Each structure stands twice: as C-alpha cells, then as structure tokens.
C-alpha cells in the first residue's frame, strides 16, 4: 500500500511526463482529420484504486480496457496520447486500417457525450445480434 504523499508524487511525475502530448491520430491516407472515426477512451467508473478504463470504437466495437488506480493514468494506459502504447495501436490499425483518431472522455462527461452514447448504443446492438445468432446456432 502506498502513502498519500507517494501517490501524489507519482501522479505529479506522470502528469509532467505526459504534459503537451496530443491525442494520437493514425492517418495513412492523409484524409481530413474530421473524417476519421473516433476511438473513445473513457473512465467507466469504479472505486479508488480500481477504475475501469475502456476503449470503444465509433462503430461500437470494444477494443480493450484497463484497470487504473486513478483517471489521470488512463490516457497513457489506453494509448490515447501520441507515443503511448504502440502495442494497442497495432490492434487499432487492424480495426481501422484507413485511419482513426483517439479521444478521451473523463468520468464527469461520460453520460453527456453524444458520440460515446451512439457508440455504446451500437455496442449494445452488436451484443444483442450476437446473442440472437448464438441462440439460432444452439437450436440447430
């Protein structure tokens, strides 16, 4: 268990290291940035020390997640910021080979973010379709 002082120091060091980094963009065909689909990173809640960080593509496809001790670490740990988590970006490129742009929605803004709401609705629809397909397969 870390002390409050050590926790504050780690957060300050992390914030300093991430300062000035922009949201990552993959744009192999030089499209206008506003035409690229979003990959949303967001804080899906939790409790101190156990916050659920989630990645959701604009089309509703889940692209990963991570447990974080604090929201301040999520942009790095999810690969939202330039130069972070190249391993995740290899997977993002498979999903969106023609490009994408990253964005992060903090917990306080999740419920009101229209783009994220649409992506969540699409995700729910995909889940329901998968469930229906499984039921049909089980009946055969």
WOCOR-V307370 format. One record per pair of residues at least 6 apart in sequence whose ideal C-beta (glycine too) atoms are under 8 Angstrom apart, sorted by the first residue. I is the first residue (numbers start at 0). J is the second residue. D is the distance in whole Angstrom. If there is no record, write none. Layout:
BEGIN
i=I j=J d=D
i=I j=J d=D
END
This chain:
BEGIN
i=1 j=9 d=8
i=6 j=68 d=8
i=6 j=69 d=8
i=10 j=69 d=6
i=10 j=71 d=6
i=13 j=71 d=6
i=13 j=72 d=6
i=13 j=75 d=7
i=14 j=71 d=6
i=17 j=74 d=7
i=17 j=75 d=6
i=17 j=80 d=6
i=20 j=80 d=4
i=20 j=81 d=5
i=20 j=82 d=7
i=20 j=83 d=7
i=21 j=80 d=7
i=21 j=81 d=5
i=22 j=79 d=6
i=22 j=80 d=7
i=22 j=81 d=7
i=22 j=100 d=7
i=22 j=101 d=5
i=22 j=102 d=6
i=22 j=103 d=7
i=23 j=78 d=7
i=23 j=79 d=6
i=23 j=80 d=6
i=23 j=81 d=5
i=23 j=82 d=8
i=23 j=83 d=7
i=23 j=88 d=7
i=23 j=100 d=8
i=23 j=101 d=5
i=24 j=32 d=6
i=24 j=35 d=7
i=24 j=81 d=8
i=24 j=98 d=8
i=24 j=99 d=7
i=24 j=100 d=5
i=24 j=101 d=7
i=25 j=35 d=8
i=25 j=88 d=7
i=25 j=91 d=7
i=25 j=92 d=6
i=25 j=95 d=7
i=25 j=98 d=5
i=25 j=99 d=5
i=25 j=100 d=8
i=26 j=32 d=7
i=26 j=35 d=6
i=26 j=98 d=4
i=26 j=100 d=8
i=27 j=96 d=8
i=27 j=97 d=7
i=27 j=98 d=6
i=28 j=97 d=6
i=28 j=98 d=6
i=30 j=97 d=7
i=30 j=98 d=6
i=32 j=100 d=6
i=35 j=95 d=8
i=35 j=98 d=5
i=35 j=99 d=6
i=35 j=100 d=5
i=36 j=56 d=7
i=36 j=57 d=4
i=36 j=58 d=7
i=36 j=95 d=6
i=36 j=98 d=8
i=36 j=99 d=5
i=36 j=100 d=7
i=37 j=56 d=8
i=37 j=57 d=5
i=37 j=99 d=7
i=37 j=100 d=6
i=37 j=101 d=7
i=37 j=102 d=5
i=37 j=114 d=6
i=37 j=118 d=8
i=38 j=54 d=6
i=38 j=55 d=7
i=38 j=56 d=5
i=38 j=57 d=7
i=38 j=62 d=6
i=38 j=91 d=6
i=38 j=95 d=7
i=38 j=99 d=5
i=38 j=100 d=7
i=38 j=101 d=5
i=38 j=102 d=8
i=39 j=54 d=7
i=39 j=55 d=5
i=39 j=56 d=8
i=39 j=57 d=7
i=39 j=102 d=6
i=39 j=103 d=8
i=39 j=104 d=6
i=39 j=112 d=8
i=39 j=114 d=7
i=39 j=115 d=5
i=39 j=118 d=6
i=40 j=52 d=7
i=40 j=53 d=7
i=40 j=54 d=5
i=40 j=73 d=6
i=40 j=74 d=7
i=40 j=77 d=4
i=40 j=78 d=8
i=40 j=79 d=5
i=40 j=101 d=7
i=40 j=102 d=7
i=40 j=103 d=5
i=40 j=104 d=7
i=41 j=52 d=7
i=41 j=53 d=6
i=41 j=55 d=7
i=41 j=103 d=7
i=41 j=104 d=4
i=41 j=105 d=8
i=41 j=106 d=8
i=41 j=109 d=5
i=41 j=112 d=8
i=41 j=115 d=6
i=42 j=50 d=6
i=42 j=51 d=7
i=42 j=52 d=6
i=42 j=70 d=5
i=42 j=73 d=6
i=42 j=104 d=7
i=42 j=105 d=6
i=42 j=106 d=4
i=42 j=109 d=7
i=43 j=50 d=8
i=43 j=51 d=4
i=43 j=52 d=7
i=43 j=53 d=5
i=43 j=64 d=8
i=43 j=106 d=8
i=43 j=109 d=7
i=44 j=50 d=7
i=44 j=51 d=6
i=44 j=106 d=6
i=45 j=51 d=5
i=45 j=66 d=8
i=47 j=68 d=8
i=48 j=68 d=5
i=49 j=66 d=6
i=49 j=68 d=8
i=50 j=66 d=7
i=50 j=67 d=5
i=50 j=68 d=7
i=50 j=69 d=7
i=50 j=70 d=6
i=50 j=73 d=7
i=50 j=106 d=8
i=51 j=64 d=6
i=51 j=66 d=7
i=52 j=64 d=6
i=52 j=65 d=4
i=52 j=66 d=7
i=52 j=67 d=5
i=52 j=73 d=4
i=52 j=76 d=6
i=52 j=77 d=5
i=53 j=61 d=7
i=53 j=63 d=8
i=53 j=64 d=5
i=54 j=61 d=7
i=54 j=62 d=4
i=54 j=63 d=4
i=54 j=64 d=6
i=54 j=77 d=6
i=54 j=78 d=8
i=54 j=87 d=8
i=55 j=61 d=6
i=55 j=62 d=7
i=55 j=115 d=7
i=55 j=118 d=5
i=55 j=119 d=7
i=55 j=122 d=6
i=56 j=62 d=6
i=56 j=94 d=6
i=56 j=95 d=7
i=56 j=99 d=8
i=56 j=118 d=7
i=57 j=114 d=7
i=57 j=117 d=8
i=57 j=118 d=5
i=58 j=118 d=7
i=58 j=121 d=6
i=59 j=118 d=5
i=59 j=119 d=7
i=59 j=120 d=7
i=59 j=121 d=3
i=59 j=122 d=4
i=59 j=123 d=8
i=59 j=124 d=7
i=59 j=125 d=5
i=60 j=94 d=6
i=60 j=122 d=7
i=60 j=125 d=7
i=61 j=122 d=6
i=62 j=87 d=8
i=62 j=90 d=7
i=62 j=91 d=6
i=62 j=94 d=6
i=63 j=77 d=7
i=63 j=87 d=6
i=63 j=90 d=7
i=65 j=73 d=7
i=65 j=76 d=5
i=65 j=77 d=6
i=67 j=73 d=5
i=67 j=76 d=6
i=70 j=105 d=6
i=70 j=106 d=6
i=73 j=79 d=7
i=73 j=103 d=7
i=74 j=80 d=5
i=74 j=83 d=8
i=74 j=103 d=5
i=75 j=83 d=5
i=75 j=84 d=7
i=76 j=83 d=8
i=76 j=84 d=7
i=77 j=84 d=7
i=77 j=87 d=7
i=77 j=103 d=7
i=78 j=84 d=3
i=78 j=85 d=8
i=78 j=86 d=8
i=78 j=87 d=4
i=78 j=88 d=6
i=78 j=91 d=7
i=78 j=101 d=7
i=79 j=101 d=5
i=79 j=102 d=7
i=79 j=103 d=5
i=80 j=101 d=8
i=91 j=99 d=6
i=104 j=112 d=5
i=104 j=115 d=6
i=109 j=115 d=6
END
